[in-house]
Amino acid sequence: MITTRLSPPGRGPRPERPHAAGTEVPPTPLRPMWCCRADGQPWPCGEARLLLRVEYDGNLPGLSIYLAGLMYGAMRDLYHLNPHSCPAPGILFNRFLAWASTRRPVQN
């Protein structure tokens, strides 16, 4: 018997995102302390920076906007956590945004 009803489509494959090989815990921020879940370093750690660079390859403005939003959240969380020892805004800028603004040389 042939039916004219089609089954609804499935959700499809999961998106491919860069991930750290061999680690079970991804290098994501643990809020409100803003340290890396994988290695305990201040987030974004070196591994998180590399993975973000890969994910936002060719979209430095998008990466900067994303990181600026996270920096704002980190400022708010860290200030509420301990207002007397919150990192200075310049330190947070260097931690979240300064590394992402490196431009590649123009190729002829």
C-alpha positions in Angstrom: 0.0 0.0 0.0 1.4 3.4 -1.0 0.6 6.3 1.3 0.6 10.0 0.5 1.5 11.0 4.0 5.1 11.8 4.7 6.7 11.5 8.1 7.9 14.8 9.6 11.6 15.5 9.0 14.1 14.7 11.7 16.2 17.3 13.5 19.2 16.7 11.3 22.8 16.3 12.2 24.3 18.3 15.1 26.5 21.2 14.0 30.2 20.6 13.8 32.0 22.8 16.3 35.7 22.8 17.2 36.4 20.8 20.3 39.5 19.9 22.3 40.8 16.5 21.4 41.1 14.1 24.3 39.4 16.3 27.0 36.1 15.4 28.5 35.4 18.9 29.9 35.2 21.7 27.4 37.1 24.9 28.1 33.9 26.9 29.0 33.6 29.6 31.7 32.5 28.6 35.1 30.3 31.4 36.3 30.3 33.6 38.5 34.1 33.1 39.0 34.9 33.1 35.3 37.5 30.4 35.5 37.9 27.6 32.9 36.0 24.4 33.6 38.8 22.3 32.0 42.0 23.7 33.6 40.9 26.2 36.3 42.7 29.1 34.6 41.1 32.5 34.2 38.7 32.3 31.2 39.3 32.5 28.3 42.3 30.3 28.8 44.7 29.5 26.0 42.7 26.5 24.8 39.5 28.5 24.8 41.1 31.3 22.8 42.3 28.8 20.2 38.9 27.2 19.9 37.2 30.6 19.6 39.6 31.7 16.9 38.8 28.6 14.9 35.0 29.0 15.4 35.1 32.6 14.4 37.7 32.2 11.6 37.2 35.1 9.2 34.7 36.9 11.5 36.9 39.0 13.9 34.1 41.6 14.4 31.7 38.8 15.4 34.3 37.4 17.8 34.9 40.8 19.3 31.2 41.5 19.8 30.7 38.0 21.4 33.7 38.6 23.8 32.6 42.1 24.7 29.2 40.7 25.9 31.0 38.1 27.9 33.4 40.7 29.4 30.4 42.8 30.5 28.9 39.7 32.2 32.2 38.9 33.8 32.5 42.5 35.2 29.0 42.3 36.6 29.5 38.8 38.1 33.0 39.5 39.6 31.9 42.8 41.1 28.9 41.2 42.8 31.0 38.3 44.0 33.6 40.5 45.7 33.4 44.3 45.0 36.7 45.0 46.9 38.9 42.7 44.8 37.3 42.8 41.4 39.9 43.0 38.5 40.4 46.4 37.0 38.6 47.1 33.7 41.9 47.2 31.9 42.9 43.8 33.1 39.5 42.4 32.0 39.8 44.1 28.6 43.2 42.5 28.1 41.9 39.1 29.2 38.7 39.1 27.0 39.3 41.4 24.0 42.9 42.5 23.5 44.0 39.1 22.2 41.2 38.8 19.7 41.9 42.1 17.8 45.1 40.8 16.2 44.8 41.3 12.4 46.3 39.2 9.8 48.6 40.8 7.2 47.1 41.7 3.9 48.0 39.1 1.2 48.7 40.3 -2.3 
